[in-house]
């Protein structure tokens, strides 16, 4: 992965006017946890396109990660500017709610997330995540939780398909490994082609304390636009725990893996972390 990112960085030195290239480089730096570099790459994109919401928000997110997760200061200002340009931007509403909650402005956080919720349907994974955030804020306000709507069940044989391929997985930790990990250890969940290049097609990061967890991997999490889940028929999905938080697997790290082929990814899959990297 590092070699691919270094190659892309070298390409950007030669093609500094490539906005998509800078954005791709920023996403790649995030995967490597080089958050300040990710923010700097987004500044390059910003210098080319100005107050474009996606650029402002990606820069805010990277800066927050570089500052230990806080949105205070410049990240919040960037989010506010993005929402001035595009008031209904989903990432903007999500981050703005986080910023309000961080400052104990829980009613404003709820208002932001309620607006965000309008853009989701109950069938989407993000819907449940937003409801959870709203109820956490309502609990701090002493208010009752909101009730999530039940997802619509499509009729058998329905031809409705998502615009791009996604795979939802539930990750659990085998009992035999619970004494070998710590709550703050990093949990990587990523998809790769079953054969060929091993660069991640999609990747998300959590912590052991989040287990068991359900996540959805899709094309928006790709490091490169030409290497996505939709571009590969046969994929493998790995859930790996790293005490060091490194992107490269190390001997002894707990992991679990499944393979998914074609449309088999339409249903929720389960990954049990029950093996060790050799």
C-alpha angles and dihedrals in degrees: 000000000000091000091053091049092048089051091051091048090052089050091053091053086061096039105036093160094064104110095183089049092056091048091049090048090051092053090048092052089052090057088054089047091241091138099165089052088049090054092047091052090052089051087059089053090046091054087058102043107021123209098007108154097225092052094046092049096045089050091049091050093049093047091050091052090047089053095053097271100304120134094196118125121003096009091059091046090052092050091050091050091050091052091050088059096040112015095186098049106139097213090046093052090046094051094041089056089050090051092050092048091049088057093046091250091135098162091054088048090053091048091052093048093045088057089048091051090062089069094057133072120215090251092066122092091226091060093068092045092055092047088052091052092048092051092048089054092044089053090057088050092050091244127136118259121263117245116242116231117244114252118254113254111224117222118259112275093020114165093210109125132173118261090243132017120269135173124209119205137181113214122203133174120235113239091239090065100045093092091050098061138056127227092245096050113120120257116205119194114185144157126225136175109269088228131021127022114021098209110128115265090198132357139184131181131214138147133262090250088065092064130149090045139163118214137170121223115203144154094279089071095057120124092213127028092228094052107063138136089254091057094060127061098195117045139165123216120207131192111196133176119216123186089193093047093231124156092221116078114247128203112273097020113138116245145160129202141189134181124228126192130193117318092350088100093071093092128061110273127205126224118191115198098222107133139067130232110251 
